[in-house]
Amino acid sequence: MIEKEVNPHFEEFLFDWNQKFQFLVGGYGSSKSYHIALKLVLKLLAEKRTALVIREVYETIRESCFSLLEEIIIDLGLEHKIKCPTSPMQIRFPNGSKIIFKGMDKPAKLKSINNVSIIWIEECSEVKYAGFKELIGRLRHPNLKLHMLLSTNPVGEDNWSFKHFFKDVENNRHILDDDELYERRTVIVGDTYYHHSTADDNLFLPDSYVEQLEEMKEYDPDLYRIARKGRFGVNGTKVLPQFQVLPHDEVLSAIRAIKSPVKRAGMDFGFEESYNALVRLAIDHDNKILYIYWEYYKNKTTDDITAEEIAEFKKTHELIKADSAEPKTIQYFRQKGFNMKAAKKFQGSRLQYTRKVKRFKKIICSDSCKSVMRELKNLTYATDKNGNIIPDEFNIDPHTFSAIWYALDDYEVADLKGGSVWFPEERR
């Protein structure tokens, strides 16, 4: 018999092994990692199994997962039965069960692992998506039921863990609305068990710790959302908070309803790591609404192939405003019969173009424009070492944003009536 006081919110989780995947997300100090470690110890005491504990960097395991498991074993009074050698770092049970530890920074060492029936990925959001899929392939046993436990503090919605287990707008995947999890606290969808926790669920935390988390609300709202509320979201200040996505048919219908729509097209060039990004825009000038309804987005494609793939522009003779840094490319497309001209570039043009786009009251994107959605929905400003926003730099290199800049080259968005337009650099 083992007696151990645990947090009530985790009681059912400790003995629930019905699903293959168990995804635990929560704020700081919620005790999710502690209860996963306890769950593992209890399971391996009851059944002979090999469990694998993973973190992105191997050197971080000893002071985190390994020490936590060792602490639990000592607390249960089982240190005389369960051995915790550090060379190699393992935990060995009297029934032959064992826990082994690996880092994804040394993937070659995963190849020698056999008969692993349970994997715990701690801080799974730090592991690359390719690594997660590789680990699923390493989870195999001829007889035992397989389980993967994943724990993480929530990060940005652009992280693979959110896209895989909740929503991936770009690929039209919707598994679970995260707001539903925050409300219900535990949810089962298919073969995945979801569990949400915050510091309020840890009855062993001192009040002073919770007070420190509460203080974050005043000086770091993003960290407060993650640490105190345990919720996914966008890390940083959004560049385009007015950006929204609507079904393609609704966008086309809205464009047709514009009395005198302004139609534009813009193109950014790229090849190896950058992309050729071409977008079509429609502008409702009176209501200050920008519609994005068509895109072309490809890299590692030579100009002749690109010219074939966007040949419709040659037929319609639509004007394409393009990146002036590539005059030879523009000249090539002109020789091929495209109506393409260079957009103006000047000192400070990135900031001016960004300000121009921000002046739109709404930016509505068709759900058929997957690359625009991916780059702009959660686009945030880069920050300097002091945490100050850099108004013309971003968390990614958004090629579709550059294409929009060029498309709007000769268009001016008047300031919204009744108020001024706020730019984050004015906050300093």
C-alpha angles and dihedrals in degrees: 000000000000121000118195131161111228138175110276094229089064100043097097092041092058093067102027110107098152098113130060094222124045114185117193119187126172151131130278116299095011091130095234093134092047093054093045089054091048091047090054094050092050093047095049091048089055099042135029104247143141115233126192122210116201137192127168092246117040095209091064094059100076095059094041123028098015096047090045092053091045090050091052092049091052091045090054090051092241101119090108090058104032115058123211108192117177099205100082094011105237142133115225125196127205092243093057097265117136142183118216127191129218139168125222088224086074102045094163089071091061092067094073094055116111137179096011108164100172129042125185115196107195116202087007093180088070091057116086118249090241088055092051091053090047090054092052086059090051091055103093141128130163095230115008126085112254126235137181120195118197125188129182147149106243117263133175122326088241090069116107092237091063094042093048099044101029124012136346105183094181092060097033093245117149117174104153136352105238090216088063090056093049089053100042096033094208125044134171119210116175109306095346127093114202124201128183125193142169136188088274088070092059107081091183096064118107116243090240091065092053090047090055090053091050091053090063089073089073101047108021116025093177093054090044090057091051102036102034104026098029093220135144119237143123117314111220135006115320116237093207109027089165092061115119138166126229133176112278095244091052091051093050090047091052091049091051089053093058110107096219110004119197109222120203139168129199135183136201119194129226142145123175108024098352123068140232099241120185123175138181118217136189121197128206095204097185094053096033095237124148117204122197109195110156136036143179115196125172142132137197088041122128120232094254092056092045090051090055093048095051095038091127088076090060090053094048093040089222114174113248117197107206143184108291090207088078105056093155091054092048090050090051092054091046090053088052090057102263121141095231129153134176118259117227117267124186142151105302094011093130090060094043093049091048091051090049093055091045091058092072112103090217134014110199120189128193114240087233090070097081097167094049089050093049095049102038108031093075100018109147136184120262115238134215125237090277093054095254118144118254100213098206099040128075143194090257137019099260106201094180089055089056089050089053090049091055093044089057092047097122098025123098124204111209117224112267114268116254098024148027128264114253119223120191094231088065089065094071 
